[in-house]
Amino acid sequence: MRLIAQLQDKLAALDGDHRRRRCPVLDSPQGPHVRIDGRDYLAFASNDYLGLANHPALVAAARDGALRWGVGGGASHLVGGHSAAHAALEQALADWLRLPAALLFSSGYQANLAVITALVGRGDAVFADRLNHASLNDACLLSRAEFKRFAHHDLAQLERLLAASTAPTKLIAVDAVYSMDGDCAPLAALLALAERFDAWLYVDDAHGFGVLGEGRGSVVEAGVHSERLIQMVTLGKAAGVAGAAVAAHAVVIDWLVNSARPFIFTTSTSPLLAHTVQASLRLMADEPERRAALRARMAELKHQLAGLPWTLLPSDTPIQPLLIGGNAEALAVSAGLRARGIWVPAIRPPTVPPGSARLRIALSAAHQPQDIVRLADALRELVAS
């Protein structure tokens, strides 16, 4: 068939360093120790930052939620798929994030598409950090607003772009924590620009929620407040479950309910998952020692990796990127670790800029000090070999 042959030719044309292969298959729950493709590994690949994905309290909550609510949402929220479990979680999230209202989505990608395309359109303008997540970039493009990108954390360039814009509605979109670098957006300074130029500030806090701001996320960590501030959090990373939510002024949430197509025209997320995330929020509140353990693992990793020929990028989050440089070398280091029973993915262009291939070391509160030592010892062995 000609269409299949076309795809085969396109796959064959991909550079070997850039080509993606099949997904690794886990035959175990998420955790520091997993079974992948039939082999046991010490894993530093998951965004399960608080170690909740396999927590007994969440497993019990999921079981109870299934017994009470069944499995599927059955319909879109507006047609009849919005259960009391969804409503209770939205209120709990709004309270936890210290924002007036919240709205659930099936994924962070869907939430980003919903918010940006609902708030800006033709004739408007959206301003985005150049290292933003792909879902934010896709949302900006699909909005049909004028799409302006500024250099990473370059507030002076952003200011010039905002000052030059005559768009009736402006929106600044940033990651709160950058998923491949682990650094944090300067939210206070960004909000000051949003206030000055009458723009929305949309914050994708996928990697800050549950970790920063005593678990409430990057907005609380930064101490910023504004009616023009919109925060998106994902529920499949530190929360250990699945889905996402957007929190903002109640009028913003009402507008999304009435105009955001990814919300209106999709079946609601499973109510048992909404029920389970409420247990996640309770653990975030009741067990601050999980965040303390995470900070301890971060400090231990920085200590253990000092002196390696590769650079550990500055990050005060669980995302600890070890910059290797070339694609082939990054793949070789990742493969060397895998041969030693340690799973750390190599991240290459186009996910990161050319020449900045890296190991993305993702830490969890469930990791133990000896896990960090084992990783460091393996990396030193690879340097010496």
N, C-alpha and C positions, 0 to 999 in steps of 0.2 A: 504494500500500500504506500502511495507516494507520501502521504502525510507522516507516516511512521518513519519512512526513510529520511525525510527532512529532519525529523528530530534526532535520528541516529547520527546524521551528519553534523548537526549542531553540537551534540554531545562529544563527538570525536574531535571537534575543533577546539574544545575547551583546553586551555593550558593545563598540564598535569598538576601544577601547583595550585591551580584555582578550582579544579574539578571537585565537586562534592560527591561523596559516595553514599551508600545506604546508611540509615540511622543505626547506631548500636542498639542492640536489643537487651533490655534489662529483664532479668528473671528473678528479681528481688524487689522489695520496697526500696524507696529512696533512703539514703543514709550515708554515713561515712564509708561503710563497707557494703559493696554491692556486687552482684553477679551479672556480668555482661558477656553475652555470646558464650556462655558456658564456663566462664572463668571468674574467679573472685578477685576483686580489686579494692584497694584503698582509693576512694574517689574524692577529687577536688573539682567536680564539674557541675554540681547542682546549686541552684539558687535557694535551696532550703535553708536559709540563713539561721533560723532559730531551731532547726532540728524538729520541726513539728509535723512533717509530712507523714510520718509513721507513728505519731504520738498516740498512746493508748486512749487518751481523752478524746482525740479527734476521731479515731476509729469507732469508739463507742457512740460519739455524737452522730457519725454518719449512719451507723446501724439504727440508732433511735430515729433519725430523720427519715430513713427509708421506711421504717415501720409506720411512721405517722403520716408522711407526705407522699409515699411512693417514690418513683424514680424520676419520671419526666415532668417537665413543666407543662407540656401539653398544648400550649398556645402562646402567642405573644402576650406581653404584659397587659396591653390595652384591651385585648380581646377576651381574656379570661385566664391567663397564665400567671397572674401576679398573686402569689399565695401570702398567707400571714407570715410564713418564714422569710420571704423576700422583704416584706414590709418591716419586720422586726430587725433584720440585718441592716437595712438602709438607715433606720433610726440609730442603731448601735454604732454604725460606722460614723455617722454624722457627729454623734456625741464623742466618740473616741478621737476623731480628727479635729474636734472643736470648731466645726463649721456648721452652718444652719441646716443643710439638707444634703442628701446623698442619693445617687441613682445607680443601680446595679447593671453590669454588662457581663457578657460571656467571656470576654478577654480584654486585655489592655489594648490590643490592636483595634478591636471594635470600638472601644471607648474613645480612642484618639480620633478615629474616623468620624465618630458621632459628634464630638464636641466641636472640632475645627470646622467641619462642613456645615454645622448648624449655626455657627456664630459669624462666619465670614463667607463671602461669595464673590461673584463678579463685581469688580470695581473696588473691593476692599483690599487690604494688604495684610500679609502674615510674615512675621520676621522670626527666623529659626536659626539656632546655633548649628554650625556646620557639622558637629559631631552628634547631632540628634539621632535617636533611634529611627530605623527605617519606617516604622509605622507612623511616626510624626511626619516624616517627609512625604509619605504616600497621602496622608490626610491633607497636607498643605496643597499638594498637586491636585487632588480630587476636589478641593474646595473651589477651584477656579479663581481664587483670589490671586493678586500679585504676590509672588513668592520670592522673598528676599532672604538670603542666607548671610550670616555674619561669621567671621572667624571665631574659633572656640574661645568663649569668655571675653571677646573683644567688645567691651561696653562702649568704647569710643566709636567704633564702626557702627554699632547698633544705634547709638545716639544720632549719628549723621543720617542713617537710613530713615529713622523715625522723623527727624526734622524735615527731610526732603519729601516725605510722603504727604499727599493730599487726600488719601483714602478716607472715606467717611467712617469706616470701622477698621481699627488696627488690632492685631493680636500678636503677642510675643509668645512663642512656644519653645520650651526648653525641657531637657531631662533634668531632674533634680540631682540624680546620681548617674553618671555616664557609665553605661553597662560594660564597656570595654576598657575604660581607663580608671574607673572607681573614684574619680574626683567629683566634687559637688559644685552645682551652679551657685553663683553669688545672688541668692534670691532677694536679699534686701536691696541691693543696687539695681537689680532688674525691676523690682517693684517700684522703686523711685522713678525709673524711666517710664514705666507704664503709667504712673500717676501724672508725670509731667506731660506726656504726649497723649493722654486719654486713650490708653490701650488696655485690652485684656491681657492678663498674664496667666498662661496655661502651663501648669507644671506636671510633667509626667514623673510621678514619684514611685515608679515600679520597684526600684532598688533601695529606696530610703524608708518606705513604710515597714514598720515592725522593728527597724534597726535604729534609726535616728529619732531624736526628739522623744526619748523615753518610750519608743515604739510607735509614737503618733506620726512620725514621718518628718520629712525635711522642712515642711512649713513651720511646724512647731519648733524644730531645731533652730531655724533661722529667726524665729520670733516675729514673723511678719503677719500683718492682718490687713485685709482690704476687701471691699465688695467686688473688686475687679479681679480677684485672685480665684483661680479654679485649680483644684488638685485632683489628679487621677492616681489611684493606688491599685496595684494588682494583688490578687488573693492567692496566687499560686506560687509565690516565692516565700517570703518570711512567714506568711500566714499558713502555708503548707497545704492549701486546698486547690482552688481554681476560680477563675473569674476576675472581675475588676469592678471598681466603683469610681464614680466622679462625685466630688463634694464641692459645694459652692453655695452662694446666696440662693435662697429659695426660689427667687424669680428665674435664675439661670436654670435650675433644675426643672422648673415648670416649662420653660422654653424647650429644653431638651426632650421632655416627654411628648411635647406637641410637634416637634419639628425634626428631631434627630432620626434620620431614616434607619441607621443601624440598630437603633433601639425599637422603633415602631414596627419594623418589618422582619423581626426575628423571634423565634420561640424563646421564651424565658429560660434562664439557666435552671438546672435541676434544683428544686426546693430542698432536697436533702443536703446539697452543697451549701446553700444559704444557711441552713440550720447548723452545719458543721463549722462554718466560719465564725459563728458566734462563740463557739468553744475556743477557737484560736484567739479571739480578742480577749477572752477571760485569761488565757495563759499569758498573753502579752502583758496584761495588767498585773497578774498575780505572781509572775516569775521573772522579775527583772534580772535575776542571776543568769538568765540565758544571754542577755545582752552583755553582761559582765564577762561571761565565759568567751563570748565572741571577741570582745576587745582583747582579752588575754591571748587568744589564739593569734590575733593580728600582730600583737607585739612580739610574740614568740617567733612568728614567721619572719618578721623583719630582722630579728636578731639572728636567726639561724641562716638566713640567706645572705647575710653580709659577707662580702669578700668574693662572691661569685663573679665571673666575667660578664654576666648579664645584669641589666639594671632592673630592679624592682621599682616600678613607677610609684610616685608618692600617692598614697590613698589611705584615708581614714575610714574606709568602709570594708565590708567583707570581700569586695572585688579587689584582688591583688595581682595586677598584671606583671609578668616577668618578661621584659622586652628582649627578644632574641634578635630580631632584625630581618634576616632573609627567610623566605618561605621554606626553602629546603632544610635549613638548619632548625627552624622551629618544628617542622614535622619530624625531623630526626630526633630532637630532644624529647618530644612527646612520645615517639615510638620507643625510645630508650627507657622512658619511665614505664610505659605499658609493659615492656618486657620484664620489668622488675615488679609488676603487679600494682602499679600506681596509675590511675586514670586522670590525666590532666589534658584537656583539649588544646590543640594548637589553633589559634585564631589568625586568619590570613586575610589579605585583600580579596574581595572588596569590602569585607566587614570592617577592616581597619585600613588606614592609609598605606600605600606601598612603602616597603622598607621598615615597617613597624610590626611585622609578624611577632606573635607573642604566645606565651602560655597564660591562659586566663585561670588563675588559681582562685577558686571560690571557696571561702571558708564557711564553716557552720559551727554553731554552738555545740553540736554533737561531736565534733572532732576533739580528740584528746591530745595532750602535749606530745605523747609519743608518736602520734600521726604526723605532726609537724616535723619532728626529728627524722622520721623515716623518709619523708619527702626530701628534706635537706641533704641527708646522707646520699640518697640516690642521685640528686643533682651533682653533688661533689664527685661521685663515682663517674658520672658522664663527662665531667670536665677533665678528670684524670685519664680517661680511657682514650 
